[in-house]
Amino acid sequence: MVGTLPRSLAGAAALALLGAAPLPAQTAWSSISAGGMHTCAITTTGTAHCWGYNGWGQLGDGSQIDRYVPVPVSGTRRFRVVSAGDEHNCGIAADSSALCWGRSYALGVPDFDHRTRPSPVAGRRIRLQSIAAGEWVSCGLAAGGAAYCWTGYSPDVTGPVRVDSTRRFTAILARGGRGCGLSEGEWWCWESRTGFTPERAHDAVPAPPPGSPVSFRLIHQGYQSVCGLATDSTAWCWGSNSWGQLGNGTRSASEAPVPVSGGHRFTSLTVGDHHACGIDARGAAWCWGRNASGELGDGTTEVRTSPVRVSEPAPRGATNIAGGPPDPPPAPGRLLLPPGGDSTTAYPLLALFPPTWGRAADSWYGYERIPEPDRRFAVLLVPGTGSVDDYDTDESWGETILRYEARFRAGLAKYARHIDTTRIALAGFSMGGDLSWALALRNPGLVRGAVTMGSRNGYRTLPRLHQQLQQRERRFFIMMGSGDEDVRVAGARAAVRFLEGLGVAHRYREFAGGHSGGPPGTFAEGVAFVLWNR
């Protein structure tokens, strides 16, 4: 998520300095970058690898399958650096060109399609020296200190845009929708919505707590935790520790810096949302913290409260890679039967709706993380691509609801013999959740309920349908990131009060994080609650 800093200790001299004993020969890594729920690293030969969550193609291997061990990024390019953003990555190739892949929000491409392989940043070619990927913005630093940023979230800004032509920067960072640069000893930050206009910022890099037991030469910010590399190359962390992201062998939070377990001396350090990684002087990579999608790269999805060594990369072209279920999303409008299902049986149905700036397949990550024995339902991806134009006015939102209601009903009619019409659930993220909520309220005689993720749920149905929602025992499962925009959180909580007033069964799950689909396990809980009252 932040710009990559150079290794300060390397090779035999560092080994002698740190008194390190040799480890078994393994892949040597030169740099590493932790993203939201994935990690990327570069070997000493310039080969880029990624691992972890891959719902948007951010691993760059041409698939959308989670990987629990490093897999090579597609293509033959050698990289000098790769920066992992929240759900995308950007890297600098050996020829100094910039390439990005993953979710379309900040790829710098002239469309809004996600990329599962590296794609050149559009516009004028700029030779970059460093790069930083955030969530909705990516930035690069050219020779001479010129800073450039690009998005993909706005149709008006795709390729690189110069940030303040009068200022020269020596370091660059990106997080969320904000880029930051260091100029003449001061940090300046900017956002695309303000035209990349820099303003002085004192919060670009967190400061160590007062009374810190060590001095730090670099500090990186996670979602609710911070890690720093001390002057003696040991790693220390502080803040939230619900996923073991402090790396001290516990899950207890700490306001004061605590040493990362294992006595490792790191040459570089990186922090994602809820996990962290470092490279030692031998080139070995170590990670700790949350591991729900395999972001630690140790071949498992187990939480690690102490550093574990990243596994050896899977060979290029390998098929037996430790990772998520190898289920590609079905085409929009097509029905996917449950594992082992047959065409003579009618199954419960989960209909997925598209989010803003995406298609229904973008919600696929939640389904593929449900254990196979629990996938006792068919899935329908309702066709369409979301857009802010779909809800910029009350009139356009009303038309959007009717349009997707017609598409949903057309799918039911087409696959009627395969669907158990007594168990139909709707689900979606962002706009897809709002559609699921609205259509479930509008169709209590047909739809059993909805699972909404990161949605305002502002639609209110006609009073004559309220009694049906209660009598037919309809159910709603609402998921919301505690760090999402206030208007969304307030909307979700208002929806809970609305359901309580009607006496309709519901559950509300607030998770740590921003505007996202949330933990796949929570999504699975929601599907089970709506379809089977579990």
C-alpha positions in Angstrom: 0.0 0.0 0.0 2.9 2.3 0.5 6.0 3.1 -1.6 8.8 0.6 -1.4 11.9 1.6 0.5 15.3 0.3 -0.5 16.9 -2.5 1.5 19.6 -1.2 3.8 21.2 -4.5 4.6 22.0 -7.1 2.1 24.4 -9.9 1.1 27.3 -11.4 3.0 28.1 -8.2 4.8 24.7 -8.1 6.4 24.9 -11.7 7.4 28.2 -11.1 9.2 26.8 -8.0 10.8 23.8 -9.8 12.2 25.5 -13.0 13.1 23.0 -15.0 11.1 23.2 -18.7 10.6 22.5 -20.0 7.1 19.0 -21.3 6.3 18.1 -24.0 3.8 18.5 -22.7 0.3 15.2 -21.2 -0.9 13.9 -18.5 -3.1 15.5 -15.1 -2.2 13.2 -12.1 -2.1 14.3 -8.6 -2.7 11.1 -6.7 -1.8 7.6 -7.3 -0.4 4.4 -5.4 -0.2 1.3 -6.3 1.8 -2.1 -5.3 0.4 -5.6 -5.5 1.8 -6.0 -9.3 1.8 -3.1 -10.3 -0.4 0.7 -9.9 -0.7 3.2 -9.5 -3.5 6.9 -9.8 -3.6 9.8 -9.8 -6.1 12.7 -12.2 -6.2 16.3 -11.2 -6.5 16.0 -12.1 -10.2 13.1 -9.7 -10.8 10.2 -12.2 -11.0 7.0 -10.9 -9.4 4.8 -13.2 -7.3 1.6 -12.7 -5.4 -0.6 -14.7 -3.0 -3.8 -14.4 -1.0 -7.2 -13.1 -2.0 -7.8 -12.9 -5.7 -11.4 -11.9 -6.2 -10.4 -9.0 -8.5 -7.5 -10.7 -10.2 -5.0 -8.9 -8.0 -2.6 -11.8 -8.0 -2.0 -11.3 -11.7 -1.9 -14.9 -12.6 -4.8 -14.7 -15.0 -7.4 -16.2 -12.6 -9.6 -15.1 -9.8 -8.8 -18.0 -7.5 -7.3 -17.4 -4.1 -3.7 -18.7 -3.7 -2.2 -19.8 -0.4 1.4 -19.9 -1.7 3.2 -17.4 -4.0 2.3 -17.7 -7.7 4.2 -16.0 -10.5 2.5 -12.9 -12.1 1.7 -13.6 -15.7 4.1 -12.6 -18.5 7.8 -12.6 -18.9 8.5 -9.1 -17.6 11.0 -8.5 -14.9 10.0 -6.0 -12.2 12.1 -3.6 -10.1 9.3 -3.0 -7.6 5.7 -3.9 -7.0 3.3 -2.1 -4.6 0.2 -3.9 -3.3 -2.9 -1.8 -2.9 -6.1 -2.6 -1.3 -7.5 -4.7 -4.2 -5.0 -4.0 -7.0 -1.2 -3.7 -7.6 1.1 -1.6 -9.6 4.7 -2.3 -10.5 7.6 -0.8 -12.3 9.1 -3.1 -15.0 12.8 -3.2 -15.8 12.3 -0.6 -18.6 10.8 1.8 -16.0 7.3 1.5 -17.4 4.3 1.2 -15.0 1.8 -1.7 -15.1 -1.2 -2.3 -12.9 -3.6 -5.2 -12.4 -6.6 -6.2 -10.2 -9.6 -4.1 -9.4 -10.3 -1.3 -11.9 -10.5 1.6 -9.4 -6.9 2.7 -9.8 -5.3 0.9 -12.7 -5.0 3.9 -15.0 -6.8 2.1 -17.9 -9.4 3.7 -20.2 -12.3 1.5 -19.1 -13.6 0.0 -15.8 -12.8 -3.6 -16.5 -10.7 -5.5 -13.9 -7.4 -6.9 -15.0 -6.2 -10.4 -14.0 -2.8 -9.8 -15.7 -0.5 -6.7 -15.7 -1.7 -4.0 -18.0 0.2 -0.8 -19.0 -1.0 2.4 -17.5 -2.7 4.5 -20.2 -1.6 7.9 -21.4 1.9 9.3 -21.8 4.7 7.0 -20.9 6.7 8.2 -17.9 9.8 6.5 -16.6 9.2 5.9 -12.9 11.6 5.2 -10.1 9.1 4.3 -7.4 5.4 3.5 -7.2 2.6 3.3 -4.6 -0.9 1.7 -4.9 -3.7 2.7 -2.6 -7.4 1.8 -3.0 -8.8 4.4 -5.4 -5.5 6.0 -6.4 -2.0 5.0 -7.6 1.0 7.2 -7.7 4.5 7.1 -9.1 7.7 9.2 -8.7 9.8 10.0 -11.8 13.4 11.0 -12.0 13.9 14.5 -10.8 11.2 14.2 -8.2 8.0 14.7 -10.3 5.0 13.0 -8.8 2.2 11.5 -11.0 -1.1 9.9 -10.0 -3.9 8.1 -11.7 -7.2 6.5 -10.9 -9.8 4.6 -12.9 -12.6 5.5 -10.5 -13.4 8.6 -12.5 -13.9 8.6 -16.3 -12.1 11.9 -16.4 -8.9 10.7 -14.9 -7.2 7.5 -16.2 -3.6 8.0 -17.2 -1.0 9.8 -15.1 -1.7 13.3 -13.9 1.2 15.6 -12.7 0.9 16.5 -9.0 2.0 20.2 -8.5 4.5 20.9 -11.2 6.4 23.3 -9.0 7.2 20.8 -6.3 9.8 18.0 -6.2 9.3 14.9 -4.0 11.8 12.3 -2.6 9.3 9.7 -1.4 5.7 8.7 -2.2 2.9 6.9 -0.5 -0.7 5.9 -1.3 -3.5 4.7 1.0 -7.3 4.7 0.4 -8.0 7.5 -2.1 -5.1 9.7 -1.0 -1.5 10.0 -2.3 1.3 11.6 -0.2 4.8 12.8 -1.1 7.8 14.0 0.9 9.2 17.4 -0.2 11.9 19.3 1.6 11.3 17.4 4.8 7.5 17.9 4.8 4.7 15.5 3.8 2.1 16.8 1.4 -1.1 14.8 0.5 -3.7 15.0 -2.2 -6.8 13.3 -3.5 -8.3 12.9 -7.0 -11.5 14.5 -6.0 -9.6 17.7 -5.3 -7.6 17.6 -8.5 -4.5 16.1 -6.9 -3.8 19.5 -5.2 -1.3 19.0 -2.4 -1.9 20.1 1.2 0.5 19.8 4.1 -0.2 16.7 6.1 1.0 15.7 9.6 -0.7 12.2 9.5 0.9 10.8 6.3 3.3 8.6 8.4 2.3 7.7 12.0 4.5 8.7 14.9 5.6 6.2 17.5 3.8 6.5 20.8 5.4 8.7 23.5 7.9 6.7 25.6 8.6 4.2 22.9 11.4 1.8 24.0 13.2 1.9 20.6 13.9 4.4 17.9 12.5 3.7 14.4 13.9 4.2 11.0 10.6 3.5 9.2 7.0 3.1 10.3 4.0 1.7 8.3 0.3 2.0 9.0 -2.2 -0.9 8.9 -5.9 -0.6 9.3 -5.9 -0.5 13.1 -2.3 -1.4 13.8 1.1 0.0 13.1 4.5 -1.7 12.7 7.9 -0.1 12.6 11.5 -1.2 11.9 13.8 -0.2 14.7 17.4 1.1 14.1 18.7 -2.4 15.1 16.5 -4.0 12.3 14.0 -5.6 14.8 10.3 -5.2 14.1 7.9 -3.7 16.7 4.1 -3.3 16.4 1.3 -1.7 18.3 -2.5 -1.2 18.1 -5.3 -3.7 17.5 -4.3 -7.4 17.6 -7.5 -9.2 16.9 -5.8 -11.2 14.1 -2.4 -11.5 15.7 -1.1 -8.7 13.5 1.3 -7.4 16.2 3.2 -10.6 15.7 4.1 -11.1 19.4 2.5 -14.5 19.9 -0.7 -13.1 21.4 -4.0 -11.6 20.2 -4.0 -8.9 22.9 -4.0 -5.3 21.8 -1.1 -2.9 22.9 -0.9 0.8 22.9 2.9 0.6 23.3 5.2 -1.0 20.8 5.8 -4.7 21.4 8.6 -6.7 19.7 7.7 -9.1 16.9 8.4 -12.7 18.0 11.3 -14.8 16.7 14.2 -12.4 17.1 14.2 -11.7 13.3 16.3 -8.8 11.9 14.5 -7.4 8.9 15.8 -5.3 6.0 12.3 -4.3 4.9 8.9 -4.3 6.4 5.4 -3.9 5.0 1.9 -3.7 6.6 -1.5 -4.6 5.1 -4.9 -4.2 6.6 -4.6 -6.9 9.2 -1.3 -8.6 8.4 2.4 -7.7 8.1 5.5 -9.1 6.4 9.2 -8.6 6.4 12.3 -9.8 4.6 15.4 -10.7 6.5 19.1 -10.3 5.4 19.1 -13.8 3.8 16.2 -12.9 1.5 13.7 -15.0 3.4 10.1 -13.6 3.7 8.1 -13.8 6.9 4.5 -12.9 7.5 2.1 -12.8 10.4 -1.5 -11.8 11.3 -4.8 -12.5 9.4 -4.7 -15.3 6.9 -8.3 -15.8 5.8 -7.4 -15.8 2.1 -3.9 -17.2 2.4 -2.3 -13.7 2.5 0.6 -15.0 4.7 1.7 -17.4 1.9 2.4 -20.4 4.2 0.0 -22.7 2.4 -2.8 -22.4 5.0 -5.6 -20.0 6.0 -4.7 -20.2 9.7 -4.2 -17.0 11.8 -0.5 -16.6 12.7 0.3 -14.6 15.8 4.1 -15.0 15.2 6.0 -14.8 11.9 5.9 -17.8 9.6 8.1 -18.2 6.6 6.5 -17.7 3.2 6.4 -21.0 1.3 8.3 -21.7 -1.9 6.5 -20.3 -5.0 4.4 -22.6 -7.2 6.2 -23.3 -10.5 4.8 -21.3 -13.5 2.1 -23.4 -15.1 1.4 -25.5 -12.1 -2.2 -26.6 -11.5 -2.1 -28.3 -8.1 -1.6 -25.0 -6.2 -2.8 -24.6 -2.6 -5.6 -22.1 -2.8 -9.3 -21.5 -3.0 -11.9 -23.6 -4.9 -11.1 -23.6 -8.7 -14.6 -22.5 -9.6 -14.8 -19.8 -12.3 -17.9 -17.6 -12.1 -20.6 -18.6 -14.5 -21.5 -16.2 -17.3 -24.0 -13.5 -16.4 -27.5 -14.8 -16.7 -26.4 -18.5 -16.5 -27.3 -20.8 -13.6 -24.7 -22.7 -11.7 -25.8 -25.9 -10.0 -24.4 -26.9 -6.6 -21.4 -29.3 -6.5 -22.5 -32.7 -7.6 -25.9 -31.4 -8.6 -28.0 -32.8 -11.4 -30.4 -31.2 -13.9 -33.4 -33.2 -12.7 -33.5 -31.7 -9.2 -34.8 -28.3 -8.0 -32.4 -26.4 -5.7 -32.6 -23.4 -3.4 -31.3 -20.3 -5.3 -28.9 -17.5 -4.4 -29.2 -14.6 -6.9 -26.2 -12.2 -7.0 -26.6 -8.6 -8.2 -23.9 -6.3 -9.5 -22.1 -3.7 -7.3 -21.4 -0.1 -8.4 -18.8 -0.2 -11.2 -19.0 -4.0 -11.5 -20.8 -7.1 -12.4 -22.5 -9.8 -10.3 -19.3 -11.9 -10.7 -17.6 -9.4 -8.4 -19.5 -10.9 -5.5 -18.3 -14.4 -6.5 -15.5 -14.4 -3.8 -18.1 -14.9 -1.1 -19.6 -18.0 -2.7 -16.3 -19.7 -3.5 -15.2 -19.5 0.1 -18.3 -21.4 1.4 -17.2 -25.0 2.2 -18.3 -27.2 -0.6 -20.7 -29.4 1.5 -22.6 -26.2 2.4 -23.1 -25.1 -1.2 -26.4 -26.9 -1.4 -28.0 -24.2 -3.7 -27.8 -23.0 -7.2 -26.4 -19.6 -8.1 -27.7 -17.1 -10.7 -25.6 -14.1 -11.6 -28.1 -11.4 -12.6 -26.7 -9.7 -15.8 -25.7 -6.1 -15.9 -22.9 -3.7 -14.9 -23.5 -1.2 -12.1 -22.9 2.5 -12.4 -23.4 5.6 -10.3 -25.8 6.8 -13.0 -28.1 4.0 -11.8 -28.9 5.8 -8.6 -27.9 9.5 -9.0 -31.6 10.5 -8.8 -34.6 9.0 -7.2 -36.1 8.6 -10.7 -33.0 6.7 -12.1 -32.9 4.5 -9.0 -36.5 3.6 -9.4 -35.9 2.7 -13.0 -32.8 0.6 -12.1 -34.8 -1.4 -9.5 -37.5 -2.2 -12.1 -34.9 -3.1 -14.7 -33.0 -5.6 -12.5 -36.3 -6.9 -11.2 -37.2 -7.8 -14.8 -33.8 -9.5 -15.4 -34.1 -11.4 -12.1 -37.6 -12.7 -13.0 -36.4 -13.6 -16.5 -33.7 -15.8 -15.0 -36.3 -17.5 -12.7 -38.5 -18.2 -15.7 -35.7 -19.5 -17.8 -34.5 -22.0 -15.1 -37.8 -22.7 -13.4 -37.4 -26.5 -13.3 -34.0 -26.2 -11.6 -35.1 -23.8 -8.8 -36.9 -24.5 -5.5 -39.1 -21.4 -5.5 -39.7 -21.7 -1.7 -36.0 -20.9 -1.0 -34.8 -17.9 -3.0 -32.3 -15.5 -1.5 -30.8 -12.4 -3.0 -27.3 -10.9 -2.3 -24.9 -8.3 -3.4 -22.3 -5.7 -2.4 -22.8 -1.9 -2.5 -25.4 -1.2 -5.2 -25.9 -5.0 -5.5 -26.9 -5.1 -1.9 -29.3 -2.2 -2.3 -30.9 -4.0 -5.2 -31.2 -7.2 -3.2 -32.8 -5.3 -0.3 -35.3 -3.5 -2.5 -36.3 -6.6 -4.5 -36.7 -8.7 -1.4 -39.0 -6.1 0.1 -40.9 -5.7 -3.1 -41.4 -9.5 -3.6 -42.2 -11.1 -0.1 -44.3 -13.7 -1.8 -41.4 -14.9 -3.9 -38.1 -14.1 -2.2 -37.1 -15.5 1.2 -34.8 -12.7 2.1 -31.5 -10.9 1.3 -27.9 -10.7 2.3 -26.6 -7.1 1.9 -22.9 -6.0 2.1 -21.8 -2.4 2.4 -25.3 -1.1 1.3 -27.4 1.8 2.6 -30.7 -0.3 2.3 -32.7 2.9 2.0 -35.6 1.6 0.0 -38.9 1.2 1.9 -41.7 -1.0 0.5 -45.4 -0.3 0.4 -47.2 -0.7 3.8 -49.5 -3.4 2.4 -46.5 -5.7 2.0 -45.2 -5.3 5.6 -47.5 -7.9 7.0 -46.4 -10.4 4.3 -42.8 -10.0 5.4 -43.6 -11.0 8.9 -46.2 -13.7 8.1 -44.0 -15.4 5.6 -41.0 -15.3 8.0 -38.8 -13.4 5.6 -35.2 -12.9 6.8 -32.5 -10.3 6.2 -28.7 -10.4 6.9 -27.0 -7.0 6.9 -23.1 -6.7 6.7 -21.3 -3.4 7.1 -17.7 -2.3 7.6 -17.3 -0.2 10.8 -15.0 2.1 8.8 -17.4 2.5 5.9 -18.8 6.0 5.0 -21.1 7.4 7.7 -24.0 7.6 5.3 -23.8 3.9 4.6 -23.4 2.8 8.2 -26.3 5.1 9.3 -28.4 3.6 6.5 -27.7 0.0 7.5 -28.5 0.8 11.1 -31.7 2.5 10.1 -32.6 -0.6 8.1 -32.2 -2.7 11.2 -34.6 -0.4 13.1 -37.0 -0.7 10.2 -37.0 -4.5 10.4 -37.2 -4.4 14.2 -40.3 -2.2 13.9 -41.9 -4.7 11.6 -40.9 -7.7 13.7 -39.0 -9.2 10.7 -36.2 -11.7 11.5 -32.7 -10.2 10.8 -29.1 -10.2 11.9 -26.7 -7.3 11.7 -22.9 -7.9 11.5 -20.5 -5.0 11.6 -16.9 -6.0 10.8 -13.6 -4.2 11.0 -12.8 -2.5 7.6 -14.1 0.0 5.1 -16.3 -0.3 2.1 -15.9 -4.0 1.2 -17.9 -7.2 1.0 -16.6 -8.3 4.4 -15.3 -11.6 5.6 -16.3 -14.6 3.4 -17.2 -16.5 6.5 -19.7 -13.9 7.6 -21.2 -14.0 4.1 -21.6 -17.8 4.4 -23.4 -17.2 7.7 -25.8 -14.8 6.1 -26.7 -17.2 3.3 -27.3 -20.0 5.8 -29.5 -17.7 7.9 -31.7 -16.6 5.0 -32.0 -19.9 3.2 -32.2 -22.4 6.1 -32.9 -20.3 9.2 -29.5 -21.3 10.7 
